[in-house]
């Protein structure tokens, strides 16, 4: 790209990423943002612009907290927000379901702690896990309506569980939509593990190596973006992005 003849000699274009500490770890949620719009990824995870909390976000956090408390045995009765899955919640608690867990790996796929800032390369957070001899069920609690990203998300869950538990041969990844009672589920066999692991490792490396962050061209991806210039950040300032006006 050439420089305008009107540019001040010796004056460099402002670079918002100058001096930034580049991330050394990734997660599905980060990759999902990166995949939809790299510019939003830059605002959210590199520049770390503060987003205001939305009502759906706050509600989702409260619901997850109550589900965790029930599965951990801290409360006796199934929370009201899980009423459509009351029998299922009682069943997985009897089976010893673990709640709000995570799979955390180094670059060489060795297990580590999520807050090991020096070694942790991949973090996979899960809502509930039921592990039984050679089969596992991973459950993700969702609010709102079903959406198409769950298939992609289920793959990274399968990678984490197969890598963590070598005796597990099959995995069911289930998405429980608490508001409607719908279930979306996917099944994986260990024979798929190698290819899934290779695919997701490549995606993680690509994201961490990225140094260019162009905007999306899809209006759908811009629709709920918190960084649009017609919305406000948590600071009260207008968002920085006007690219949503050009998306189709």
Helices and strands as residue ranges (DSSP letters): E 26-27, H 28-36, H 38-41, I 42-46, H 55-71, G 80-85, H 86-94, E 98-105, E 122-132, E 135-142, H 150-164, E 170-177, E 183-189, G 190-192, H 193-209, H 219-222, G 243-245
